[in-house]
Amino acid sequence: MDKKRKKRFGDRSDGWRLRGIDPYDAVSPYIMVERCDAQNYFNDKFEITAAEKYVKEKHAQGYKNFGLMHVMLAAYIRTMSQKPYLNRFLSGQKVYARNTIQVNMAVKKELVADETNTVIKVFFEPTDTAVDVYQKFTKTYEDAFAVEENAFDGVARILSYIPGVIKKFVVWFLKLLDYFGLLPKALLNVSPFHGSMFITSMGSLGIPPIYHHLYNFGNVPVFIAFGAKRLAYELNSDFEPVRRRYIDYAVVVDERICDGFAYAAAFKLFRRYMADPTLLDLPPETVVEDGDIDPKPKKKKEKKTKTEAPKAE
C-alpha cells in the first residue's frame, strides 16, 4: 500500500498504528473490548443487469470462469482504494491501518455435502482491475487444490493433534502474541482470522445471505455474505411495472474502525461500481492512503542575533 512509510515503534508487520485518531475512537476499544461487542449489522441489494452484461463481455474476451463474485470483489477492492478506512483493524485495543489487501474465503472443490472446506487468502493491490482480481483469485483457488494439503489445512491439522488442554493454552498464547503484534508473519499470511475482509457466497447454495459473526480471534473487521439472484417486480418512474434482478447481501462490521457515516459513504461507492462495472477495467486514477503520514522534520528556528547599529562617521 504505502511502500515509503517507515516502520515506527508500535506498528505491526501487517499494519501501522493510527496515532492521530479522535479521542472517542481511541477510548472505545477499551469499552468494547471484543469484536463481538462492536459488530453492527446491515443489509442492502444491488441490481445486476449491468454486472451480468459485464460478465458476458468478459466471457467473450476469453475469461471463461469470470463471474459475479469477481465483479463484487473488484468493486469492494476499488472501494477500499478510495475509502481506505475500510481496511483498518483493531488489535491490542489500538487501531491500525492495514498495509495490504487480504480477502479470505471458504471454498469447496465440489459442491457436495461430504466435501470438506478449506480457506483461501488472496492478496490484492488497490490498483487492481477486475481482470487482475479474476486472475489472482483463480490462481490462488487452483493452487489450493493443486496440492493434497495447503498451508491453512496444514496448520489446522497440526493444531488438531494437540490435546485439548494444551490446545487451549496454545490458542491463548497465540492470542497473546497477536495482542502485542508478535504473531509471525508466516502465520498471519495463512490465517483466515486475519485480513481485510471475509466473503462468502450463498448464491451457489440458492439461499438468501446470512449475517455471519466476526471472529474475536484475529482482526478481520468486515464479513460480507451474498445471496442468490432474485426477481422483483417494481414500478418505474412512469408507474409501469418492470422486472428487475437483484442480489441481496448482508454485512457485519466492526464499528470501532470508522463511524456509520464513513461506512455509508463506502457502500454507496461500492453500489456505484456494481451499477457500472466498466469503471473497474482501468486502475484508479488515484489511491487514497490511510493513516497519519510521517511528520516532516521541523525546521529549526534561526536565532536572531542582535546587530550593532552602524557607527556614524
Salt bridges, closest charged atoms under 4 A:
ASP2 OD2 - ARG5 NE 3.67
ASP11 OD1 - ARG19 NH1 3.25
ASP14 OD1 - ARG12 NE 2.86
ASP44 OD2 - ARG271 NH1 3.46
GLU52 OE2 - LYS229 NZ 3.08
GLU52 OE2 - ARG245 NH2 2.95
ASP128 OD2 - LYS136 NZ 2.92
ASP143 OD2 - LYS139 NZ 2.81
GLU149 OE2 - ARG157 NE 2.74
ASP178 OD1 - ARG12 NH2 2.98
ASP178 OD2 - HIS194 NE2 2.95
GLU234 OE2 - LYS45 NZ 3.96
GLU234 OE1 - ARG244 NH1 2.69
ASP248 OD2 - ARG230 NE 2.60
ASP254 OD2 - ARG35 NE 3.51
ASP254 OD2 - ARG256 NH2 2.94
ASP281 OD1 - LYS58 NZ 3.13
ASP290 OD2 - ARG88 NE 2.79
ASP292 OD2 - ARG8 NH1 3.72
ASP294 OD1 - ARG8 NH1 3.32
